[in-house]
Amino acid sequence: MTTFDSALHPHRRFNPLTGEWLLVSPQRALRPWQGQQEAPDRSTRPAYDPTCYLCPGNTRANGEVNPPYEGTFVFDNDFAALQPEVPAGSIDVGGLLRAEPESGVGRVICFSPRHDLTLPEMDAAAIRGVVDVWAEEFATLGARPDINYVQIFENKGQVMGCSNPHPHGQIWAQRTVPGDPAKETVQQAAYFQQHGRTLLSDYLELELREQTRVVLENGHFVVLVPFWAAWPFETLLLPRRAVQDVTQLSGPERDALADALRRLTIRYDNLFQTSFPYSAGLHQRPTDGQAHESWHLHMHFFPPLLRSATVRKFMVGYELLANPQRDITPEYAAQRLRELPEVHYKQLTEAVPTTR
């Protein structure tokens, strides 16, 4: 009788952070690297673009002029999805048609004044500046009585809906806790109540013992492909110490976070020798005034590329109608990422400054 092998046979995997399942079908892609390899992306951008509304000194769409910033630059999003003042009111028709006002704030964080540098091309000191801004913004926005959740994220690349190539991220801070963080709040609280430890502390301990899905680590952070990953090269960035939000990280821990971010994003770019697109974001405790001792800070990376710089994974069909599905196993994805060099591929053929 054949023995079940998760590297060969279709199976379901459970995501303890959300309480949901996904389908893994490794038999569909036993040799996933036989597809065409596209030519490396050698396109370049100028260090300063006079038409870019995020570059220092340029005028934005609303007529405001950016200061001549030299590090990070944060401002209210000119086209924010949330507004701080929304008229009162609601809709409820038989409990089936329901709507209620949602207020909040949208912010933009320019990572660098350089138009041509993404996170993997910045040095660790410059990325540390981004981490510090994340902490400052979380503390400021989270202290507001009208804000109960602060979502910090980055969409990198046109395929992820990024409207401007200048390296930047966003913050959406809102009145309610959105869907995925709400699920993670429930799951982590239930685990903590039962075990007295954070879910991700125990999960990280297990992953460090097995090592099969660990991509990289330093003294304070670990990057791994989660056992339940849905996207081909999805990763989870975890602090070794269970903290609820980025403000609780010490100076050395913030340095280590910057180091992990740089090393991971370099690996992403090196995977297909292209500026690797992804959506990434921090998941942190809600700012609703409760302790949330069960929360364990973490950062998700959801990249769509599958076989090359132009072959992408789409959540369609079964994924939209049933649940997420993947072909290559998380273990294989971790091995592939782990084996990549930590020197950016552009540095092998051209001199690319790595300062701000």
FENMO-V600202 format. One record per backbone hydrogen bond with DSSP energy under -0.5 kcal/mol. CO is the residue of the C=O (numbers start at 1). NH is the residue of the N-H. Records with the same first field share a line. If there is no record, write none. Layout:
CO = NH  NH
This chain:
5 = 8  9
11 = 24
13 = 22
14 = 16
15 = 18  19  20
20 = 15
22 = 13
23 = 326
24 = 11
25 = 28
26 = 29
27 = 30
29 = 32
31 = 34
32 = 35
36 = 38
40 = 42
47 = 115
48 = 50
49 = 52
52 = 55
55 = 58
58 = 66
60 = 63
64 = 60
67 = 57  69
73 = 110
75 = 108
77 = 80
83 = 104
84 = 86
89 = 101
91 = 99
92 = 94
93 = 96  97
96 = 98
97 = 93
99 = 91
103 = 175
105 = 173
106 = 77
107 = 171
108 = 75  110
109 = 111  169
110 = 73
114 = 117
116 = 118
118 = 121  122
119 = 122
123 = 127
124 = 128
125 = 129
126 = 130
127 = 131
128 = 132
129 = 133
130 = 134
131 = 135
132 = 136
133 = 137
134 = 138
135 = 139
136 = 140
137 = 141
138 = 142
139 = 143
141 = 144
144 = 147
148 = 287
149 = 151  174
150 = 152
151 = 172
152 = 282
153 = 170
154 = 156  280
155 = 157
156 = 278
157 = 160  162
158 = 161
167 = 111  112
169 = 109
170 = 153
171 = 107  173
172 = 151
173 = 105
174 = 148  149
176 = 178
178 = 182
179 = 183
180 = 184
181 = 185
182 = 186
183 = 187
184 = 188
185 = 189
186 = 190
187 = 191
188 = 192
189 = 193
190 = 194
191 = 195
192 = 196
198 = 202
199 = 203
200 = 204
201 = 205
202 = 206
203 = 207
204 = 208
205 = 209
206 = 210
207 = 211
211 = 214
213 = 225
216 = 223
220 = 240
221 = 218
222 = 238
223 = 215  216
224 = 226  236
226 = 229
231 = 234
235 = 301
236 = 224  238
237 = 299
238 = 222
241 = 243
243 = 297
244 = 285
245 = 248
246 = 249
250 = 254
251 = 255
252 = 256
253 = 257
254 = 258
255 = 259
256 = 260
257 = 261
258 = 262
259 = 263
260 = 264
261 = 265
262 = 266
263 = 267
264 = 268
265 = 269
266 = 270
267 = 271
268 = 271  272
269 = 273  274
273 = 41
274 = 276
278 = 156
279 = 302
280 = 154
281 = 300
282 = 152  284
283 = 298
292 = 295
297 = 239
298 = 283
299 = 237
300 = 281
301 = 235  303
302 = 279
303 = 233
304 = 313
310 = 312
311 = 306  307  308
314 = 316
316 = 319
317 = 321
318 = 322  323
324 = 23
326 = 25
329 = 333
330 = 334
331 = 335
332 = 336
333 = 337
334 = 338
335 = 339
337 = 340
342 = 344
344 = 347
345 = 348
346 = 349  350
350 = 352
351 = 353
354 = 123
